[in-house]
Each structure stands twice: as structure tokens, then as C-alpha cells.
Amino acid sequence: MGKTKRTTVEAVPAAMIAAAPNDDALLALLDAGLRLQAFDNLWRVSGNTLPHRILLREAGGTWNRLDQCWDFAGEDPTTRLAAALEAAPLASTGHNSGETAPPKPHYHGHRGRVRERVLKAGVEALADYELLELLLFYSIERIDTKPMAKALLERFGTLGDVFAAEAAQLREFEIDQRTLVHFKAMREVGRRLAERKVKDMPVLTNWQQLLDYCHAALAHEKTEQFRILFLDRKNVLIADEVQQRGTIDHTPVYPREVVKRALALNAAALILVHNHPTRPD
């Protein structure tokens, strides 16, 4: 006689059954324009997430800027997201509601068009406000940054002055810390690019490049600085250092400290640079 196959029935905890997403929960997400993908213990929600961003964040999601989706770690969030959607329905639930979708903002798709324009034609043709607007794309999400770019340039005058503006001055434009750090980084990038033109080259034979570098380093400073360019025997730049920082109209200089630093760097010559910033508005 053949052996009878035995069927083993294992008890499944009720909590697991309750937590498992059902078809209704999945359909609720689809009706809201949301798509869910599972990657081991990571769940990603994509699709029409913008109207639901507050709900997704409160449900424990984290915005993934690289992949443009919301990440959820741990348990499958389908059931709780469906419950949250039911508890707080939107005024217009989207393309599946049978209602007319709200008009898209005038700047819808603008960022993509700007990026495509830059990739095709480069950044040289961009006006200052367009270049600043493009930079703001990467620190300020999902709003029209063109008015802010124009307002910043109207207030401060030039791109360099915008990047060098004090945090207190930028508060009136609701500039957050991330954008402030972005501005500081852009200013330092400009200074280092200018520095490359004079570093490891005889500066006295590249006088205009030296002036351009000093302008990039000091033109937008709001307080007086005393900088020293240390040169070797061939007039090649060894180091550029800020010796002292002062107020808007005064900075102290200590010759002993200047000579001490020159000896430490084995410098053969010095170029002393000093600015005269304008008073703030």
C-alpha cells in the first residue's frame, strides 16, 4: 500500500492576518494614483504622490529624492495607508474620482524643460535669474523658484552678492538652511575655480588673473579682511590665507604674525590684500 500524504495545517496568528493587505487596500492606493513596490524590508510608493505628501510623511514615509518616491521601512504600509486615505480624503481624489481634476499650476513641467534646455544648449545663454532659478531647483522642492530668483537678484544685485548674503538678510525670502548651505558652497566653488588659475603659476606674470582671483575672494565680503598671498622664489602661489577679519570699516594687522607665518611657509615674497566693503543696507 502506498503511503498516505499528510497535510499539515499550521495556525497563523490573527495579528498577521489583520496586518496583511487585502485587495480593497491595494485598490484604494491605486484609486489615489499611488503605486507600491516591495524590496525585501523596503516598500516604495510612487505615482501621484504630491497631493498625498503630508499623509505619506505622517505614515512614516521618507522622501527619496534620487528615485522620486516615498520609502517605508519594516512592515508593509498598504493597510495603514489605505486607512489614512479613507480617514482623510482629498477634495479631489484624482483621475479615478469621476470629477474634473484641478488645473495644473502654470509651472508644471517647467523644471524638466529648463534641464532639457541646458542639456541641449548649455548654460551660457541663461540669464542670471534663470541660472539662479536652476540652482534653486536642487535645494527647494516642488515650487516655482523663478519669482524667488528674481526677487533675490533685485534685492542683492548680482549672483555673487546673493551667494554672499548673510543668513539674516535671506530670512525675508524664507531661505531655509539647506539653501543657505547651497549658496555658501556655490560661492566657495567660484573662489576655488579662480584660485586654480593662479595656483602653481608665477602670479606676477598673470596679474589680471591675480586681480580676478582677489575679486572673486573678496568682492562680496561684508566685513573687512586682510589676506596674504604667500609666494615662493619663483613667485608661485604657495598659500592664500585670511590673516584677520574685522568690522565693516576696520581690521587689525599684526606684522609679527605675518612674518611668523611667512617663515613657517618658507615664503620668499608676500602680496597683501585688503578690501573695503560697502556698508549694509
Secondary structure as UniProt FT lines:
FT   HELIX           14..19
FT   HELIX           23..31
FT   TURN            32..33
FT   STRAND          34..39
FT   TURN            40..41
FT   STRAND          42..47
FT   HELIX           50..52
FT   HELIX           53..58
FT   TURN            59..60
FT   STRAND          62..64
FT   TURN            65..68
FT   STRAND          69..73
FT   HELIX           78..87
FT   TURN            95..96
FT   TURN            106..109
FT   HELIX           110..121
FT   TURN            124..125
FT   HELIX           128..136
FT   TURN            137..139
FT   HELIX           146..156
FT   HELIX           159..164
FT   HELIX           167..170
FT   HELIX           171..173
FT   HELIX           177..196
FT   TURN            197..198
FT   HELIX           203..205
FT   HELIX           207..218
FT   TURN            219..220
FT   STRAND          225..231
FT   TURN            233..234
FT   STRAND          236..245
FT   HELIX           255..265
FT   STRAND          269..274
//
